[in-house]
Amino acid sequence: MNGQRLLQQEQGLEWTTKKVSKAGRLKPGIYNAYLAKDADPTLQHNGIVFHANGIYVYQQIGQNIVRHSSQAFDSVPEYGKPVSISYQQGKALVVDTALSQGRKLSR
């Protein structure tokens, strides 16, 4: 993708590109925002933010995708950055996190 981020939308039976911008820290891949479920405000959500618009902020958590209301944020987190999003009194609190790497083999 040459460091580009494409926003595509299905129109009829074709995918059309709506926007092209810099990918930044976002890893190459296909992020299916249409599969997103509403975020549970009682839980803490750890994952990567991959898109935001005027309505939602989309976050990938493992194989799942959740969407947060963009009105709950003071500022949208950077794309591709691992963050933890939790809610306090209806406001989204964003904290930078490091995703766990799991166990590594060593000799």
PyMOL commands that place a pseudoatom at each C-alpha (Angstrom):
pseudoatom trace, name=CA, resn=MET, resi=1, chain=A, elem=C, hetatm=0, pos=[0.000, 0.000, 0.000]
pseudoatom trace, name=CA, resn=ASN, resi=2, chain=A, elem=C, hetatm=0, pos=[3.090, 2.248, -0.075]
pseudoatom trace, name=CA, resn=GLY, resi=3, chain=A, elem=C, hetatm=0, pos=[2.368, 3.708, 3.350]
pseudoatom trace, name=CA, resn=GLN, resi=4, chain=A, elem=C, hetatm=0, pos=[-1.125, 4.798, 2.365]
pseudoatom trace, name=CA, resn=ARG, resi=5, chain=A, elem=C, hetatm=0, pos=[-4.439, 4.251, 4.139]
pseudoatom trace, name=CA, resn=LEU, resi=6, chain=A, elem=C, hetatm=0, pos=[-7.467, 3.777, 1.895]
pseudoatom trace, name=CA, resn=LEU, resi=7, chain=A, elem=C, hetatm=0, pos=[-11.029, 4.223, 3.051]
pseudoatom trace, name=CA, resn=GLN, resi=8, chain=A, elem=C, hetatm=0, pos=[-13.350, 2.226, 0.823]
pseudoatom trace, name=CA, resn=GLN, resi=9, chain=A, elem=C, hetatm=0, pos=[-17.106, 1.872, 0.744]
pseudoatom trace, name=CA, resn=GLU, resi=10, chain=A, elem=C, hetatm=0, pos=[-19.311, -0.571, -1.124]
pseudoatom trace, name=CA, resn=GLN, resi=11, chain=A, elem=C, hetatm=0, pos=[-21.614, 1.055, -3.647]
pseudoatom trace, name=CA, resn=GLY, resi=12, chain=A, elem=C, hetatm=0, pos=[-23.824, -1.317, -5.549]
pseudoatom trace, name=CA, resn=LEU, resi=13, chain=A, elem=C, hetatm=0, pos=[-21.628, -4.296, -6.308]
pseudoatom trace, name=CA, resn=GLU, resi=14, chain=A, elem=C, hetatm=0, pos=[-18.314, -2.389, -6.355]
pseudoatom trace, name=CA, resn=TRP, resi=15, chain=A, elem=C, hetatm=0, pos=[-15.880, -1.042, -3.782]
pseudoatom trace, name=CA, resn=THR, resi=16, chain=A, elem=C, hetatm=0, pos=[-15.015, 2.612, -4.316]
pseudoatom trace, name=CA, resn=THR, resi=17, chain=A, elem=C, hetatm=0, pos=[-12.174, 4.498, -2.649]
pseudoatom trace, name=CA, resn=LYS, resi=18, chain=A, elem=C, hetatm=0, pos=[-13.523, 7.453, -0.661]
pseudoatom trace, name=CA, resn=LYS, resi=19, chain=A, elem=C, hetatm=0, pos=[-10.303, 8.747, 0.878]
pseudoatom trace, name=CA, resn=VAL, resi=20, chain=A, elem=C, hetatm=0, pos=[-6.540, 8.196, 0.698]
pseudoatom trace, name=CA, resn=SER, resi=21, chain=A, elem=C, hetatm=0, pos=[-4.269, 9.371, 3.528]
pseudoatom trace, name=CA, resn=LYS, resi=22, chain=A, elem=C, hetatm=0, pos=[-0.999, 8.466, 5.250]
pseudoatom trace, name=CA, resn=ALA, resi=23, chain=A, elem=C, hetatm=0, pos=[-1.088, 5.166, 7.156]
pseudoatom trace, name=CA, resn=GLY, resi=24, chain=A, elem=C, hetatm=0, pos=[1.237, 6.347, 9.915]
pseudoatom trace, name=CA, resn=ARG, resi=25, chain=A, elem=C, hetatm=0, pos=[1.702, 3.564, 12.479]
pseudoatom trace, name=CA, resn=LEU, resi=26, chain=A, elem=C, hetatm=0, pos=[-1.248, 1.533, 11.190]
pseudoatom trace, name=CA, resn=LYS, resi=27, chain=A, elem=C, hetatm=0, pos=[-0.206, -1.949, 10.053]
pseudoatom trace, name=CA, resn=PRO, resi=28, chain=A, elem=C, hetatm=0, pos=[-1.144, -3.041, 6.518]
pseudoatom trace, name=CA, resn=GLY, resi=29, chain=A, elem=C, hetatm=0, pos=[-4.330, -5.066, 6.359]
pseudoatom trace, name=CA, resn=ILE, resi=30, chain=A, elem=C, hetatm=0, pos=[-8.055, -4.984, 5.838]
pseudoatom trace, name=CA, resn=TYR, resi=31, chain=A, elem=C, hetatm=0, pos=[-10.090, -3.623, 8.725]
pseudoatom trace, name=CA, resn=ASN, resi=32, chain=A, elem=C, hetatm=0, pos=[-13.783, -4.430, 8.324]
pseudoatom trace, name=CA, resn=ALA, resi=33, chain=A, elem=C, hetatm=0, pos=[-15.429, -1.571, 10.206]
pseudoatom trace, name=CA, resn=TYR, resi=34, chain=A, elem=C, hetatm=0, pos=[-18.888, -2.750, 9.161]
pseudoatom trace, name=CA, resn=LEU, resi=35, chain=A, elem=C, hetatm=0, pos=[-18.481, -5.725, 11.545]
pseudoatom trace, name=CA, resn=ALA, resi=36, chain=A, elem=C, hetatm=0, pos=[-18.031, -3.447, 14.580]
pseudoatom trace, name=CA, resn=LYS, resi=37, chain=A, elem=C, hetatm=0, pos=[-20.169, -3.866, 17.659]
pseudoatom trace, name=CA, resn=ASP, resi=38, chain=A, elem=C, hetatm=0, pos=[-20.890, -1.064, 20.129]
pseudoatom trace, name=CA, resn=ALA, resi=39, chain=A, elem=C, hetatm=0, pos=[-18.327, -0.855, 22.928]
pseudoatom trace, name=CA, resn=ASP, resi=40, chain=A, elem=C, hetatm=0, pos=[-19.513, -1.823, 26.409]
pseudoatom trace, name=CA, resn=PRO, resi=41, chain=A, elem=C, hetatm=0, pos=[-18.906, 1.246, 28.624]
pseudoatom trace, name=CA, resn=THR, resi=42, chain=A, elem=C, hetatm=0, pos=[-18.472, -0.964, 31.713]
pseudoatom trace, name=CA, resn=LEU, resi=43, chain=A, elem=C, hetatm=0, pos=[-15.405, -2.707, 30.236]
pseudoatom trace, name=CA, resn=GLN, resi=44, chain=A, elem=C, hetatm=0, pos=[-11.849, -1.670, 29.433]
pseudoatom trace, name=CA, resn=HIS, resi=45, chain=A, elem=C, hetatm=0, pos=[-10.987, -2.059, 25.745]
pseudoatom trace, name=CA, resn=ASN, resi=46, chain=A, elem=C, hetatm=0, pos=[-7.336, -2.729, 24.810]
pseudoatom trace, name=CA, resn=GLY, resi=47, chain=A, elem=C, hetatm=0, pos=[-6.434, -2.609, 21.142]
pseudoatom trace, name=CA, resn=ILE, resi=48, chain=A, elem=C, hetatm=0, pos=[-5.508, -0.551, 18.109]
pseudoatom trace, name=CA, resn=VAL, resi=49, chain=A, elem=C, hetatm=0, pos=[-7.540, 2.402, 16.839]
pseudoatom trace, name=CA, resn=PHE, resi=50, chain=A, elem=C, hetatm=0, pos=[-7.736, 2.112, 13.052]
pseudoatom trace, name=CA, resn=HIS, resi=51, chain=A, elem=C, hetatm=0, pos=[-10.380, 4.649, 11.996]
pseudoatom trace, name=CA, resn=ALA, resi=52, chain=A, elem=C, hetatm=0, pos=[-12.469, 7.544, 13.263]
pseudoatom trace, name=CA, resn=ASN, resi=53, chain=A, elem=C, hetatm=0, pos=[-15.185, 9.629, 11.669]
pseudoatom trace, name=CA, resn=GLY, resi=54, chain=A, elem=C, hetatm=0, pos=[-17.614, 12.176, 13.038]
pseudoatom trace, name=CA, resn=ILE, resi=55, chain=A, elem=C, hetatm=0, pos=[-19.773, 9.448, 14.563]
pseudoatom trace, name=CA, resn=TYR, resi=56, chain=A, elem=C, hetatm=0, pos=[-17.514, 6.611, 15.773]
pseudoatom trace, name=CA, resn=VAL, resi=57, chain=A, elem=C, hetatm=0, pos=[-13.964, 5.675, 16.752]
pseudoatom trace, name=CA, resn=TYR, resi=58, chain=A, elem=C, hetatm=0, pos=[-13.180, 2.121, 15.614]
pseudoatom trace, name=CA, resn=GLN, resi=59, chain=A, elem=C, hetatm=0, pos=[-10.854, -0.130, 17.606]
pseudoatom trace, name=CA, resn=GLN, resi=60, chain=A, elem=C, hetatm=0, pos=[-9.570, -3.625, 16.805]
pseudoatom trace, name=CA, resn=ILE, resi=61, chain=A, elem=C, hetatm=0, pos=[-9.286, -5.886, 19.845]
pseudoatom trace, name=CA, resn=GLY, resi=62, chain=A, elem=C, hetatm=0, pos=[-7.756, -9.189, 18.775]
pseudoatom trace, name=CA, resn=GLN, resi=63, chain=A, elem=C, hetatm=0, pos=[-10.097, -10.515, 16.078]
pseudoatom trace, name=CA, resn=ASN, resi=64, chain=A, elem=C, hetatm=0, pos=[-13.019, -8.330, 17.227]
pseudoatom trace, name=CA, resn=ILE, resi=65, chain=A, elem=C, hetatm=0, pos=[-13.861, -4.758, 16.277]
pseudoatom trace, name=CA, resn=VAL, resi=66, chain=A, elem=C, hetatm=0, pos=[-15.700, -2.337, 18.554]
pseudoatom trace, name=CA, resn=ARG, resi=67, chain=A, elem=C, hetatm=0, pos=[-16.876, 1.190, 17.956]
pseudoatom trace, name=CA, resn=HIS, resi=68, chain=A, elem=C, hetatm=0, pos=[-16.960, 4.000, 20.476]
pseudoatom trace, name=CA, resn=SER, resi=69, chain=A, elem=C, hetatm=0, pos=[-19.055, 7.149, 20.154]
pseudoatom trace, name=CA, resn=SER, resi=70, chain=A, elem=C, hetatm=0, pos=[-16.740, 9.934, 18.997]
pseudoatom trace, name=CA, resn=GLN, resi=71, chain=A, elem=C, hetatm=0, pos=[-18.623, 12.396, 21.223]
pseudoatom trace, name=CA, resn=ALA, resi=72, chain=A, elem=C, hetatm=0, pos=[-17.144, 10.648, 24.274]
pseudoatom trace, name=CA, resn=PHE, resi=73, chain=A, elem=C, hetatm=0, pos=[-13.572, 11.641, 23.293]
pseudoatom trace, name=CA, resn=ASP, resi=74, chain=A, elem=C, hetatm=0, pos=[-11.791, 14.937, 23.926]
pseudoatom trace, name=CA, resn=SER, resi=75, chain=A, elem=C, hetatm=0, pos=[-9.370, 14.035, 21.125]
pseudoatom trace, name=CA, resn=VAL, resi=76, chain=A, elem=C, hetatm=0, pos=[-9.163, 10.986, 18.877]
pseudoatom trace, name=CA, resn=PRO, resi=77, chain=A, elem=C, hetatm=0, pos=[-6.216, 8.620, 19.550]
pseudoatom trace, name=CA, resn=GLU, resi=78, chain=A, elem=C, hetatm=0, pos=[-3.533, 8.211, 16.891]
pseudoatom trace, name=CA, resn=TYR, resi=79, chain=A, elem=C, hetatm=0, pos=[-4.193, 5.480, 14.325]
pseudoatom trace, name=CA, resn=GLY, resi=80, chain=A, elem=C, hetatm=0, pos=[-2.191, 2.283, 14.765]
pseudoatom trace, name=CA, resn=LYS, resi=81, chain=A, elem=C, hetatm=0, pos=[-1.254, 3.013, 18.367]
pseudoatom trace, name=CA, resn=PRO, resi=82, chain=A, elem=C, hetatm=0, pos=[-2.130, 0.444, 21.060]
pseudoatom trace, name=CA, resn=VAL, resi=83, chain=A, elem=C, hetatm=0, pos=[-4.436, 2.119, 23.582]
pseudoatom trace, name=CA, resn=SER, resi=84, chain=A, elem=C, hetatm=0, pos=[-6.712, 1.231, 26.449]
pseudoatom trace, name=CA, resn=ILE, resi=85, chain=A, elem=C, hetatm=0, pos=[-10.128, 2.903, 26.360]
pseudoatom trace, name=CA, resn=SER, resi=86, chain=A, elem=C, hetatm=0, pos=[-12.365, 2.931, 29.409]
pseudoatom trace, name=CA, resn=TYR, resi=87, chain=A, elem=C, hetatm=0, pos=[-15.269, 5.139, 30.433]
pseudoatom trace, name=CA, resn=GLN, resi=88, chain=A, elem=C, hetatm=0, pos=[-15.757, 7.355, 33.438]
pseudoatom trace, name=CA, resn=GLN, resi=89, chain=A, elem=C, hetatm=0, pos=[-18.967, 9.379, 33.791]
pseudoatom trace, name=CA, resn=GLY, resi=90, chain=A, elem=C, hetatm=0, pos=[-19.712, 8.969, 30.085]
pseudoatom trace, name=CA, resn=LYS, resi=91, chain=A, elem=C, hetatm=0, pos=[-16.305, 10.245, 28.921]
pseudoatom trace, name=CA, resn=ALA, resi=92, chain=A, elem=C, hetatm=0, pos=[-13.753, 8.024, 27.201]
pseudoatom trace, name=CA, resn=LEU, resi=93, chain=A, elem=C, hetatm=0, pos=[-10.387, 7.823, 28.950]
pseudoatom trace, name=CA, resn=VAL, resi=94, chain=A, elem=C, hetatm=0, pos=[-7.522, 6.880, 26.624]
pseudoatom trace, name=CA, resn=VAL, resi=95, chain=A, elem=C, hetatm=0, pos=[-4.255, 5.475, 27.967]
pseudoatom trace, name=CA, resn=ASP, resi=96, chain=A, elem=C, hetatm=0, pos=[-1.319, 4.376, 25.799]
pseudoatom trace, name=CA, resn=THR, resi=97, chain=A, elem=C, hetatm=0, pos=[-0.512, 0.701, 26.315]
pseudoatom trace, name=CA, resn=ALA, resi=98, chain=A, elem=C, hetatm=0, pos=[1.896, -1.879, 25.025]
pseudoatom trace, name=CA, resn=LEU, resi=99, chain=A, elem=C, hetatm=0, pos=[0.192, -4.970, 23.689]
pseudoatom trace, name=CA, resn=SER, resi=100, chain=A, elem=C, hetatm=0, pos=[1.554, -8.112, 25.293]
pseudoatom trace, name=CA, resn=GLN, resi=101, chain=A, elem=C, hetatm=0, pos=[3.965, -10.041, 23.139]
pseudoatom trace, name=CA, resn=GLY, resi=102, chain=A, elem=C, hetatm=0, pos=[3.359, -13.412, 24.788]
pseudoatom trace, name=CA, resn=ARG, resi=103, chain=A, elem=C, hetatm=0, pos=[6.089, -15.932, 25.551]
pseudoatom trace, name=CA, resn=LYS, resi=104, chain=A, elem=C, hetatm=0, pos=[9.187, -16.113, 23.439]
pseudoatom trace, name=CA, resn=LEU, resi=105, chain=A, elem=C, hetatm=0, pos=[11.511, -19.055, 23.046]
pseudoatom trace, name=CA, resn=SER, resi=106, chain=A, elem=C, hetatm=0, pos=[15.144, -18.516, 23.924]
pseudoatom trace, name=CA, resn=ARG, resi=107, chain=A, elem=C, hetatm=0, pos=[18.217, -20.722, 24.163]
for i in range(1, 107): cmd.bond("trace and resi %d" % i, "trace and resi %d" % (i + 1))
show_as sticks, trace
zoom trace
